[in-house]
Amino acid sequence: MSPRRYLRIALCVVAVLAAGEALASKKKGKKGKGKKGKGDAEATSYQVPYGMAGCGLGSLVFKSDTMMEQVLAATTNGSSYSQTFGISTGSSNCQVTKADLAAQEQEVFLSTNLASLEKDVSAGGGQFVEAFAKVLGCDGTGQYSQFLAVSRANYARIFSNVDAGLVYDQYMQVLRSDETLAKDCERVLITSL
Amino acid sequence: MESLQSDAARLDLGGDLAWRRLLFFRPRLLGGESSLVDSEAFFLSPGGAHDSRAELQATIAAMRQNLDPAAKRDEHPACRFPARRRFLEEKLAGFEAAVPRHECSSLERWREPLGKERVSLVFSSYYANNPSSMFGHSFLRLHRSATGGTDGGMLDDTVNFMAYPTTSNPMLYAMYGVSGLFPGRFSMLPYYAKVQEYNNADSRDLWEYELAMTPAEIERLHEVIWEVGPPVAIDYYYFDENCSFVILMLLQAARPDVDLTPPHAWVIPSDTLRALVGAPGLVRQVRYRPSSLSRFKAAYAALDGSTLQGLADDIIAGNDPEAAAAILSGLPEFQQSRVMDAIVEFIDFEERVYADKAAVEYAGLRRRLLQLRSQQKQMFAPAPVPVPEGERPEIGANTARAGAALGASERGGIVAASWRSALHDLGAPDHGYPEGLAIGFFDINLRYDAAERRAAVERYELLTILSVPNLERILRPWAWSLAIGADDIPEACKRWSPGCMEKRVRGGFGPALGTGIVRGYLLATGGAGVSSEDDLGWHLALGGEAGLLGALTPKLKLSAVLGQEKLLGPGGSMQDRRRGAVELGWLAAADEELRGSVSWQRERVEVRLSWFHHY
């Protein structure tokens, strides 16, 4: 191959890489870094303690993907979530109370499954609402049907918000105002909002 | 200790298959074995990645070390490598007595809540119009319940392996991913997070293969996961050391008695599924979890008759919550619930609703419908989604393909041979593959013309993609294509040589038409190429392509394509190209396809009978 051809090919490669970089930095500019910004569509960061022994274990970070990102991510099995391993990162002196931990798990579950939870509650049952009952400690015999009935009866009040944090607050208020559930659901916090 | 180590050497525990699998050893192309794992953190001896016996001796020595009182107990090798410790306790007499049990609080805290009852390999299927998803992705699910609970096991843990890209530049991303320059690590997430991500965000079906594993084997799996978890890294190679391969290796470490070696050097996720299903007794059961698209299709199909479907279409078109409420109030509650479900599933798919990402265009309609549903006096569960048996990912033919063909044109007979590394083309029956999605990697076609005594590489493709999604009611799918390769130029090159070919890149875009058994597409195509023909050289191409696909049965496919383009060379030279083909493909056996075709291009008509063997 002649030197001219080599040069042409080299220029093509450089152009292609530069275009790629430009594309990448355009995307970076759009993607904001959110921190526990409830309802922040770009990236919301939560602690995920359930089943993962302890606290401070990394975060469930959620980013919205463009089509290009999806295609690329599929080639490395990447995911919309940046993932944790569930090993305490040296935080053997975790001071978070059990109540706070429970609240975090519930908020994470609710916000990660909000759209599915809405459908289940409105239909009066389903895998997501049943799992949510477990995370709330309302899954004992007799408790679960009461939990479902109360949730469904208050559907409009609970799910009137787009913001998952506000939905969670409403949901807890509804549960606490029901005598049976407030007493029996082991992980619904009676303490202050 | 010397006796422990000499006993181990005498028994050749370092060469034991179970030990080598714990170290993630795999056979190498040029002979021998070495570990998949690239981190030094995983090895206790300097050459441990290549020498399993040295690693065993080093492990024995390390486990016997006394604890430095100042050091953290959790950092002791006995706590760092519990699976290795278990292996030594089981196979080396005197080891357990010589190495007292350590209190490994981090390990215990980590493993205590993990699902211990069952393990499934979960495979996320393709998403129409995202061809790279066609390869699928696998992860492990650690079930907390021995039988399927009604909560669907949403709170189960999952084990995932993926690359951690260090760049978002698409070109570098592709290069690094292919050449192992991204580290890969294991991670864990609640199952519900994966369900939201795959079923809803990506609209991909999930197929779960429950594995036959005893409680002891599951405990060992947990220990192996601990050993190979962060900070340990495995360099991620897109073609051969990708998620499916690594997950298989992980399973093999926990179940060394099973052989899950994939069929060829490169690994495609669905191949690993076939390896799993092929191992006798390993897969107990297969479960299906529908994607948002599958739920939408099923919900619409559940509306009996066209009146209800028309009603749903009207409500969506109107996008008026109060008008919708008025329309629905005239229906009996059961039918109301079905119509509402169909509309909400449409919205969730169309607007890609998942997690707490809300609908935008149809937000008001969705909210109103769900409110109405919650106020119904009776509670109706949504219609169940039927399991698409024909789309089970493990039933498709293997992904590599070798072919031989005999044919004839007006000039005489033809003998042809072909080879393709992956994956599927639309001339082939779709049994086990997504309909209307084709992707090809490294496809080479050789040909010998008897009359002219000319042997040539007729065509090679580096990459081809053709996506023709099914036209569902009220969706507006687009078809598109991409092809990068080269064609032989018989007129210009009397004798074939590698330099004498037309190299080309083509892309196409257009509407997909039709539904069900017959579908079609129309593409506007464009691209560029370089040809050895004297008056062509570098050129642009513009044209169109029309195609028709008919799945007569899942194993019999009829396809037809017609294409025309104009090539514009430097100095205004132009060439017209026309080509067409009609093919009938029959999947005679699981991995064997017979295909008859009539094709014409460059003014030649040709008839061919091909036999394709998949492996």
Chai-1 contact restraints between the chains, C-beta under 6 A:
chainA,res_idxA,chainB,res_idxB,connection_type,confidence,min_distance_angstrom,max_distance_angstrom,comment,restraint_id
A,V16,B,M171,contact,1.0,0.0,6.0,A-B,restraint_1
A,L17,B,M171,contact,1.0,0.0,6.0,A-B,restraint_2
A,G20,B,N169,contact,1.0,0.0,6.0,A-B,restraint_3
A,G20,B,P170,contact,1.0,0.0,6.0,A-B,restraint_4
A,G20,B,M171,contact,1.0,0.0,6.0,A-B,restraint_5
A,E21,B,N169,contact,1.0,0.0,6.0,A-B,restraint_6
A,A24,B,S168,contact,1.0,0.0,6.0,A-B,restraint_7
A,A24,B,N169,contact,1.0,0.0,6.0,A-B,restraint_8
A,G51,B,P113,contact,1.0,0.0,6.0,A-B,restraint_9
A,G51,B,D157,contact,1.0,0.0,6.0,A-B,restraint_10
A,A53,B,R109,contact,1.0,0.0,6.0,A-B,restraint_11
A,A53,B,W110,contact,1.0,0.0,6.0,A-B,restraint_12
A,V71,B,S132,contact,1.0,0.0,6.0,A-B,restraint_13
A,L72,B,Y173,contact,1.0,0.0,6.0,A-B,restraint_14
A,A74,B,S132,contact,1.0,0.0,6.0,A-B,restraint_15
A,A74,B,S133,contact,1.0,0.0,6.0,A-B,restraint_16
A,T75,B,S132,contact,1.0,0.0,6.0,A-B,restraint_17
A,T75,B,G177,contact,1.0,0.0,6.0,A-B,restraint_18
A,T75,B,Y238,contact,1.0,0.0,6.0,A-B,restraint_19
A,T76,B,A163,contact,1.0,0.0,6.0,A-B,restraint_20
A,T76,B,G177,contact,1.0,0.0,6.0,A-B,restraint_21
A,N77,B,H137,contact,1.0,0.0,6.0,A-B,restraint_22
A,N77,B,M162,contact,1.0,0.0,6.0,A-B,restraint_23
A,N77,B,C243,contact,1.0,0.0,6.0,A-B,restraint_24
A,G78,B,M162,contact,1.0,0.0,6.0,A-B,restraint_25
A,S79,B,E197,contact,1.0,0.0,6.0,A-B,restraint_26
A,S80,B,E197,contact,1.0,0.0,6.0,A-B,restraint_27
A,S80,B,A201,contact,1.0,0.0,6.0,A-B,restraint_28
A,Y81,B,A193,contact,1.0,0.0,6.0,A-B,restraint_29
A,Q83,B,S187,contact,1.0,0.0,6.0,A-B,restraint_30
A,Q83,B,L189,contact,1.0,0.0,6.0,A-B,restraint_31
A,F85,B,S187,contact,1.0,0.0,6.0,A-B,restraint_32
A,F85,B,M188,contact,1.0,0.0,6.0,A-B,restraint_33
A,F85,B,G229,contact,1.0,0.0,6.0,A-B,restraint_34
A,F85,B,P230,contact,1.0,0.0,6.0,A-B,restraint_35
A,G86,B,M188,contact,1.0,0.0,6.0,A-B,restraint_36
A,I87,B,W110,contact,1.0,0.0,6.0,A-B,restraint_37
A,S111,B,D356,contact,1.0,0.0,6.0,A-B,restraint_38
A,T112,B,A193,contact,1.0,0.0,6.0,A-B,restraint_39
A,T112,B,Q196,contact,1.0,0.0,6.0,A-B,restraint_40
A,T112,B,A355,contact,1.0,0.0,6.0,A-B,restraint_41
A,N113,B,Y192,contact,1.0,0.0,6.0,A-B,restraint_42
A,L114,B,D356,contact,1.0,0.0,6.0,A-B,restraint_43
A,A115,B,V353,contact,1.0,0.0,6.0,A-B,restraint_44
A,E118,B,L370,contact,1.0,0.0,6.0,A-B,restraint_45
A,S122,B,L370,contact,1.0,0.0,6.0,A-B,restraint_46
A,S122,B,R373,contact,1.0,0.0,6.0,A-B,restraint_47
A,S122,B,S374,contact,1.0,0.0,6.0,A-B,restraint_48
A,G124,B,M379,contact,1.0,0.0,6.0,A-B,restraint_49
A,Q127,B,D151,contact,1.0,0.0,6.0,A-B,restraint_50
A,Q127,B,G152,contact,1.0,0.0,6.0,A-B,restraint_51
A,Q127,B,M154,contact,1.0,0.0,6.0,A-B,restraint_52
A,E130,B,T150,contact,1.0,0.0,6.0,A-B,restraint_53
A,E130,B,D151,contact,1.0,0.0,6.0,A-B,restraint_54
A,A131,B,D151,contact,1.0,0.0,6.0,A-B,restraint_55
A,A131,B,M154,contact,1.0,0.0,6.0,A-B,restraint_56
A,A131,B,L155,contact,1.0,0.0,6.0,A-B,restraint_57
A,R152,B,S374,contact,1.0,0.0,6.0,A-B,restraint_58
A,Y155,B,S374,contact,1.0,0.0,6.0,A-B,restraint_59
A,A156,B,Q371,contact,1.0,0.0,6.0,A-B,restraint_60
A,V162,B,A358,contact,1.0,0.0,6.0,A-B,restraint_61
A,A164,B,D356,contact,1.0,0.0,6.0,A-B,restraint_62
